[in-house]
Amino acid sequence: MVDYENSSQLHKWMFSSPHELQRCRTHANRQAREYITAQTETSNNTPTPSYFAAEWKNHSLDDNNLPNEHEHFLTADEETTLVHFYAHKLPNLIGPHALRIRRESKITATAALFLRRFFLSNSVLLYDPKVVMVAAAFLASKVEDATVDIRQLEEGTEAMNAPVPTSDIITTEVALLEGLHFDLRCFHPYKAVVALTEDLRTFLKTKVGQALFVRNNNNNSMISGQDLIPIYERARTLVDHAVLSDIPLLYAPGQVGLAALMLAQQQQTELQMDLLGYLKVRFPEQNVAVLEPILQHLCDMLSQLEQQPEDDLSTLKAIHKKLKKVRVWGSKNNKGESKKKRKRDE
């Protein structure tokens, strides 16, 4: 089995900054605009899925001649808003608390990562993000050995009042595989949270371990592994939010899991843990000082995720309305009418 150090996730799908993600999305948006502009009334070409983001280290993405935001096409930021919206709908479709299809959290996390990877190289102008979301859930269930009957997914979308037929799921899954460059192995922070918590339980049995943990309620009783349960559960919740965001494209699963534990500990009041001290003792060969600012920044990002306001429905409606006029997927009749309307507007 491939470990994280040798995985495509690390070597092909890990980015050094949000700016690099934005450059990929802008490039995908530009390519989609050029594709649509080149189409004629009689064109019936099917767009070919792109995977340039998987090879971003070997690509030079041109930042010149960026498309104007006042055009009738969606901007890269508007596309990102839609992808974010559908990524956060995945837990309702598949996951521990889904409306119909109950699966482990890692299935949701893999589906979300597939969705976000795909739309780094491809545009919602060319591919329906709702259908890609469902195809990502279907593919993730197979990759994680928890296969879902495709008819259940169709029923799940109906329960969400966003029906997607099985034929569309199957067709889009093929495009999704190409857009992922067939890189399907995913690593998530859940294992890191479990492994670190179990190691902390063992560490607590030592004198050094006890010295790094302090109760805040003047209770002098010995700290045990039972005291870690609330921190563990809180960290899991933080990871649930993280896996739906861009964070897995920017940070290693171990870093995210450790930051989730740090923030979970900071947010509770009964127990103080010196997690950095724990790292220095347990992993003396690692330079914890280098890791500290990364973890602090991650803690800030995780905290901000929970404080984000709910999606602005008026903004989403405006984006969907704009998208309907220029997308290449959907009803052909609608597309023809949209082109005629654009000509009248011009």
Secondary structure, DSSP 4 states (H G I P E B T S, - for coil): ---GGGSHHHHTS--S-HHHHHHHHHHHHHHHHHHHHH--TT--PPPPPP-GGGGGGG-----SSPPPTTSSSPPHHHHHHHHHHHHTTHHHHEETT-SSEE--HHHHHHHHHHHHHHHHHS-TTTS-HHHHHHHHHHHHHHHTT----HHHHHHHHHHTT----HHHHHHHHHHHHHHTTT------THHHHHHHHHHHHHHTTSHHHHHTEEESSS--SPP-GGGGHHHHHHHHHHHHHHTTSSGGGTS-HHHHHHHHHHHHHHH-SSEEE-HHHHHHHH-TTS-HHHHHHHHHHHHHHHHHHHHPPPP-HHHHHHHHHHHHHH-SSS-HHHHHHHHHHHHHH-
